[in-house]
Amino acid sequence: MDVTFTALAPIAVAAGLLVAGFFLGVLIRGAVLPRLPIAWRQWLRGPVLWWSTLLGLYVAVEVTVLPAGVGPVLRKVLLVLLILSVTAALARAVTALVTARGAILGTVPAVRLVSNVAGLVAWILGGLVILQTLGISITPMITALGIGGLAVGLALQDTLANLFAGVHILAARQVRPGDYIRLESGEEGFVRDITWRYTTVVQLANNLTIVPNAKLASAVITNYYLPSTDLAVLVPVGVSYGSDLTRVEAVTTAVGREVMGEVHGGVPEFEPFIRYNAFADSSVNFTVILRGREVVDQHLIRHEFIKRLHARYRAEGIEIPFPQRTVHVRGEEIRTPGPSAGTSESPS
């Protein structure tokens, strides 16, 4: 019985150290982490259990008598697990930091491309550290990757083009998630996200437009959110030639001021104005210039302005003419040909 207890004692000690390490992590997470900033709590909540458990395992390996050759192997395994846990924590922290920093600066909020690249870099560095720890030379691997990378680059030319185009789009900051854009092909909507391969645009009809980054980088794009979100709302109008144009201008701008102050999306401090631009076939044409806070506000502003302007013109007796055209017909004298000269009538 003493022999059995002596054999089981190291196992019991190792198990006890493992459990102690686990409960140490629980204690740190419950007593220490709440005192740290919220960002640190979110980052360390999971890894602290791993690290304390690995610490208990490491102490157990050190105090336990193991067969020859087993101890060094276990130490390397524990070291690799520790590096993996630290790498995972760093990748998560870097990803969260990049996303939060982009949200603060208003440049790359919620962009998976930047956060994924940052996390990938952290994992690559962690892998290189593990290889170096295991005594594996990374120089031949880097050489082989350089040679093989050329072949992979040729095979993935389109994919890499989209990847670097996405990085260029984010770095240029001319198209950002949340912006309202219009493509040269006619599609328009809000930019939802820019990934490593494509950019998603949500149309006002709640449809998605998927644009490869390479095509987006080379396309002609109108960004309605740069340099600012407000924009001019143009409304073409025509009045009859018999109208008093000075009075028309006063009435029209009064309606414009009313719309700017009462309609959602209008800019109350903006002073509407008109510009006459053409003598058309049946009317004197002009353009009313209003202003909206965002591109989506222009539709309601234009709707309310046309409706109120029509009612105001009717009350003021200002005519919006129907298309019409005056045709002048030149009259010609119609002569009835008589008997030809020199022609004699035959006697009856």
C-alpha positions as CSV (number, residue, x, y, z in Angstrom):
1,M,0.0,0.0,0.0
2,D,2.9,2.3,0.8
3,V,4.4,1.5,-2.6
4,T,1.1,2.4,-4.3
5,F,0.8,5.7,-2.4
6,T,4.4,6.5,-3.2
7,A,3.7,6.0,-7.0
8,L,0.5,8.0,-6.9
9,A,1.9,10.9,-4.9
10,P,3.6,12.7,-7.9
11,I,0.4,12.4,-9.9
12,A,-1.6,13.8,-7.1
13,V,0.8,16.7,-6.6
14,A,0.8,17.4,-10.4
15,A,-3.0,17.3,-10.4
16,G,-3.2,19.6,-7.4
17,L,-0.9,22.1,-9.0
18,L,-2.9,22.0,-12.2
19,V,-6.2,22.7,-10.2
20,A,-4.4,25.4,-8.2
21,G,-3.3,27.1,-11.4
22,F,-6.8,27.0,-12.7
23,F,-8.3,28.5,-9.6
24,L,-5.6,31.1,-9.5
25,G,-6.8,32.2,-12.9
26,V,-10.4,32.3,-11.7
27,L,-9.3,34.4,-8.7
28,I,-7.4,36.8,-10.8
29,R,-10.3,37.2,-13.2
30,G,-12.8,37.8,-10.4
31,A,-10.8,40.0,-8.1
32,V,-8.1,41.7,-10.2
33,L,-9.7,42.2,-13.7
34,P,-12.7,44.3,-12.5
35,R,-10.2,46.9,-11.3
36,L,-8.7,47.3,-14.7
37,P,-10.0,49.4,-17.6
38,I,-12.8,47.8,-19.6
39,A,-10.5,47.2,-22.7
40,W,-8.0,45.3,-20.6
41,R,-10.8,43.3,-19.0
42,Q,-12.1,42.2,-22.4
43,W,-8.6,41.3,-23.6
44,L,-7.4,39.4,-20.5
45,R,-10.7,37.6,-19.5
46,G,-10.0,34.5,-21.6
47,P,-6.2,34.3,-21.7
48,V,-5.7,34.7,-17.9
49,L,-7.2,31.2,-17.4
50,W,-4.9,29.7,-20.0
51,W,-1.8,31.3,-18.6
52,S,-2.5,30.4,-15.0
53,T,-3.3,26.8,-16.0
54,L,-0.2,26.6,-18.0
55,L,1.7,28.0,-15.0
56,G,0.3,25.2,-12.8
57,L,1.3,22.6,-15.4
58,Y,4.8,24.0,-15.7
59,V,5.3,23.9,-11.9
60,A,4.0,20.4,-11.9
61,V,6.5,19.3,-14.5
62,E,9.3,20.9,-12.6
63,V,8.5,19.3,-9.2
64,T,7.6,15.9,-10.6
65,V,10.2,13.3,-11.3
66,L,9.6,12.2,-14.9
67,P,11.3,9.6,-17.1
68,A,14.4,10.6,-19.0
69,G,13.6,12.7,-22.1
70,V,10.0,13.3,-21.1
71,G,10.6,16.5,-19.1
72,P,12.2,18.5,-22.0
73,V,9.5,17.5,-24.4
74,L,6.7,18.6,-22.0
75,R,8.5,21.9,-21.3
76,K,8.7,22.6,-25.1
77,V,5.0,21.7,-25.5
78,L,4.0,24.0,-22.6
79,L,6.2,26.8,-24.1
80,V,4.5,26.3,-27.5
81,L,1.1,26.4,-25.9
82,L,2.0,29.6,-24.0
83,I,3.3,31.3,-27.2
84,L,0.1,30.3,-29.0
85,S,-2.1,31.7,-26.2
86,V,-0.1,34.9,-26.1
87,T,-0.3,35.2,-29.9
88,A,-4.0,34.7,-29.9
89,A,-4.4,37.3,-27.3
90,L,-2.2,39.8,-29.1
91,A,-4.0,39.2,-32.4
92,R,-7.3,39.8,-30.7
93,A,-6.0,42.9,-29.0
94,V,-4.4,44.3,-32.2
95,T,-7.6,43.7,-34.2
96,A,-9.7,45.4,-31.5
97,L,-7.2,48.3,-31.3
98,V,-7.2,48.9,-35.1
99,T,-11.0,48.8,-35.3
100,A,-11.4,51.1,-32.3
101,R,-8.8,53.5,-33.6
102,G,-10.4,53.7,-37.0
103,A,-13.8,54.4,-35.4
104,I,-12.3,57.3,-33.4
105,L,-10.6,58.8,-36.4
106,G,-13.6,58.2,-38.7
107,T,-11.4,56.6,-41.3
108,V,-11.8,52.8,-41.2
109,P,-14.7,52.0,-38.9
110,A,-15.7,48.3,-38.8
111,V,-13.4,47.5,-41.8
112,R,-12.6,43.8,-41.8
113,L,-9.7,44.2,-44.2
114,V,-7.4,46.2,-41.9
115,S,-8.3,44.2,-38.8
116,N,-7.8,40.9,-40.5
117,V,-4.4,42.0,-41.9
118,A,-3.3,43.1,-38.4
119,G,-4.4,39.8,-36.9
120,L,-2.7,37.9,-39.6
121,V,0.6,39.7,-39.0
122,A,0.4,38.8,-35.3
123,W,-0.2,35.1,-36.1
124,I,2.8,35.1,-38.5
125,L,5.1,36.6,-35.9
126,G,3.9,34.1,-33.4
127,G,4.5,31.2,-35.8
128,L,8.0,32.4,-36.4
129,V,8.7,32.6,-32.7
130,I,7.4,29.0,-32.2
131,L,9.7,27.7,-35.0
132,Q,12.7,29.5,-33.5
133,T,11.8,28.1,-30.1
134,L,11.7,24.6,-31.5
135,G,15.1,25.1,-33.1
136,I,13.8,25.1,-36.6
137,S,15.8,27.4,-38.9
138,I,13.4,29.8,-40.7
139,T,15.9,31.1,-43.2
140,P,15.4,28.1,-45.7
141,M,11.7,28.5,-45.2
142,I,11.8,32.1,-46.1
143,T,13.8,31.4,-49.2
144,A,11.4,28.7,-50.3
145,L,8.5,30.9,-49.6
146,G,10.1,33.6,-51.7
147,I,10.4,31.3,-54.7
148,G,7.0,29.8,-54.2
149,G,5.5,33.2,-53.6
150,L,6.2,34.2,-57.2
151,A,4.2,31.2,-58.6
152,V,1.4,31.8,-56.1
153,G,1.4,35.5,-57.0
154,L,0.9,34.7,-60.7
155,A,-1.8,32.2,-59.9
156,L,-3.6,34.6,-57.6
157,Q,-3.1,37.7,-59.6
158,D,-6.7,38.9,-59.5
159,T,-7.0,38.1,-55.8
160,L,-3.9,40.0,-55.0
161,A,-5.0,42.9,-57.2
162,N,-8.2,43.2,-55.2
163,L,-6.3,42.9,-51.9
164,F,-3.9,45.7,-52.7
165,A,-6.7,47.8,-54.3
166,G,-8.6,47.5,-51.0
167,V,-5.6,48.7,-49.1
168,H,-5.2,51.6,-51.5
169,I,-8.8,52.6,-51.1
170,L,-8.6,52.6,-47.4
171,A,-5.3,54.5,-47.4
172,A,-6.5,57.1,-49.8
173,R,-9.6,57.7,-47.6
174,Q,-11.7,58.9,-50.6
175,V,-14.2,56.0,-50.2
176,R,-15.0,55.1,-46.6
177,P,-17.5,52.8,-45.0
178,G,-20.7,54.8,-44.3
179,D,-20.2,57.1,-47.3
180,Y,-22.9,57.4,-50.0
181,I,-21.4,56.9,-53.4
182,R,-22.5,56.7,-57.0
183,L,-20.6,54.5,-59.5
184,E,-20.1,55.5,-63.1
185,S,-22.2,52.5,-64.1
186,G,-25.2,54.1,-62.3
187,E,-25.3,52.1,-59.0
188,E,-25.4,54.1,-55.9
189,G,-25.8,53.6,-52.1
190,F,-24.0,53.4,-48.8
191,V,-20.7,51.7,-48.5
192,R,-21.2,48.9,-45.9
193,D,-17.7,47.4,-45.8
194,I,-14.4,47.0,-47.6
195,T,-13.0,43.5,-47.4
196,W,-9.9,41.9,-48.8
197,R,-11.7,41.1,-52.1
198,Y,-14.7,43.3,-52.7
199,T,-16.7,46.3,-51.4
200,T,-20.3,46.0,-50.6
201,V,-22.7,48.9,-51.3
202,V,-26.2,49.0,-49.9
203,Q,-28.7,50.6,-52.3
204,L,-31.7,52.6,-51.0
205,A,-33.9,49.8,-52.2
206,N,-32.1,47.6,-49.6
207,N,-30.2,45.6,-52.3
208,L,-26.5,44.9,-52.2
209,T,-24.1,45.8,-55.0
210,I,-20.8,43.8,-54.8
211,V,-17.9,45.6,-56.4
212,P,-14.4,44.1,-56.8
213,N,-11.8,46.4,-55.2
214,A,-9.7,46.5,-58.3
215,K,-12.7,47.8,-60.4
216,L,-13.7,50.3,-57.6
217,A,-10.2,51.7,-57.4
218,S,-10.1,52.4,-61.2
219,A,-13.8,53.6,-61.5
220,V,-15.1,57.1,-61.6
221,I,-17.0,57.6,-58.3
222,T,-19.1,60.4,-56.9
223,N,-18.8,60.5,-53.2
224,Y,-21.7,62.5,-51.8
225,Y,-20.1,62.6,-48.3
226,L,-16.9,64.4,-49.3
227,P,-15.9,67.1,-48.6
228,S,-19.1,67.3,-46.5
229,T,-22.5,65.5,-46.3
230,D,-24.7,68.5,-47.2
231,L,-25.5,69.1,-50.9
232,A,-27.4,71.4,-53.2
233,V,-30.9,70.3,-54.2
234,L,-31.8,71.6,-57.7
235,V,-35.4,71.9,-58.8
236,P,-36.2,73.0,-62.4
237,V,-39.3,75.2,-62.8
238,G,-41.0,77.1,-65.7
239,V,-43.5,80.0,-65.8
240,S,-45.5,81.6,-68.5
241,Y,-44.1,84.5,-70.5
242,G,-46.7,86.8,-69.1
243,S,-45.5,86.4,-65.6
244,D,-43.8,89.2,-63.5
245,L,-40.4,87.5,-63.1
246,T,-39.4,89.7,-60.1
247,R,-42.6,88.6,-58.3
248,V,-42.0,85.0,-59.3
249,E,-38.6,85.1,-57.8
250,A,-39.9,86.5,-54.5
251,V,-42.7,84.0,-54.2
252,T,-40.5,81.1,-55.1
253,T,-37.7,81.9,-52.6
254,A,-40.4,82.4,-49.9
255,V,-41.6,78.9,-50.4
256,G,-38.0,77.7,-50.4
257,R,-37.3,79.3,-47.0
258,E,-40.5,77.7,-45.7
259,V,-39.4,74.2,-46.9
260,M,-35.8,74.7,-45.5
261,G,-37.2,75.5,-42.0
262,E,-40.0,72.9,-41.8
263,V,-39.0,69.9,-43.8
264,H,-36.8,67.2,-42.2
265,G,-33.3,67.3,-43.8
266,G,-33.5,70.9,-44.8
267,V,-30.8,73.5,-43.8
268,P,-32.7,76.3,-42.1
269,E,-29.8,78.7,-42.2
270,F,-29.5,78.4,-46.0
271,E,-31.1,81.1,-48.1
272,P,-32.7,79.6,-51.2
273,F,-32.3,81.4,-54.5
274,I,-33.2,81.0,-58.2
275,R,-31.4,81.5,-61.5
276,Y,-33.3,82.1,-64.8
277,N,-31.6,80.1,-67.5
278,A,-33.7,79.7,-70.7
279,F,-36.4,81.1,-72.9
280,A,-38.1,77.8,-73.7
281,D,-40.8,77.1,-76.3
282,S,-43.7,77.8,-73.9
283,S,-42.1,79.1,-70.7
284,V,-39.3,81.0,-69.0
285,N,-37.3,78.4,-67.3
286,F,-35.2,78.7,-64.1
287,T,-33.7,76.5,-61.4
288,V,-34.4,76.7,-57.7
289,I,-31.4,76.0,-55.5
290,L,-32.2,74.5,-52.1
291,R,-29.9,72.6,-49.7
292,G,-30.2,69.2,-47.8
293,R,-28.2,67.8,-45.0
294,E,-27.6,64.4,-46.7
295,V,-28.1,63.0,-50.1
296,V,-31.1,60.9,-49.0
297,D,-32.9,64.1,-47.8
298,Q,-33.1,65.6,-51.3
299,H,-36.1,63.4,-52.3
300,L,-38.3,64.6,-49.4
301,I,-37.2,68.2,-49.9
302,R,-37.9,68.2,-53.6
303,H,-41.3,66.5,-53.0
304,E,-42.4,69.0,-50.4
305,F,-41.1,72.0,-52.4
306,I,-42.9,71.1,-55.6
307,K,-46.1,70.4,-53.7
308,R,-46.1,73.7,-51.8
309,L,-44.9,75.7,-54.8
310,H,-47.7,74.5,-57.0
311,A,-50.3,75.5,-54.3
312,R,-48.6,78.9,-53.9
313,Y,-48.5,79.6,-57.6
314,R,-52.2,78.7,-57.9
315,A,-53.0,81.1,-55.0
316,E,-50.9,83.9,-56.5
317,G,-52.2,83.5,-60.0
318,I,-48.8,82.5,-61.4
319,E,-49.2,80.2,-64.4
320,I,-47.1,77.1,-65.1
321,P,-47.9,76.7,-68.8
322,F,-48.6,73.5,-70.5
323,P,-46.2,72.7,-73.4
324,Q,-47.6,74.6,-76.4
325,R,-46.4,75.9,-79.8
326,T,-47.8,78.7,-82.0
327,V,-47.9,77.8,-85.7
328,H,-48.1,80.7,-88.2
329,V,-49.6,79.7,-91.6
330,R,-48.8,82.1,-94.5
331,G,-51.9,82.5,-96.7
332,E,-51.6,82.5,-100.6
333,E,-54.0,83.8,-103.2
334,I,-55.7,80.9,-105.0
335,R,-56.6,81.7,-108.7
336,T,-59.0,79.7,-110.9
337,P,-57.4,79.3,-114.3
338,G,-59.7,80.7,-117.1
339,P,-59.7,80.1,-120.9
340,S,-56.3,80.4,-122.5
341,A,-55.5,83.5,-124.6
342,G,-56.0,83.1,-128.3
343,T,-58.4,80.3,-127.9
344,S,-61.7,80.8,-129.8
345,E,-64.9,79.1,-128.9
346,S,-66.4,77.0,-131.6
347,P,-69.8,78.2,-132.8
348,S,-72.7,76.4,-131.3
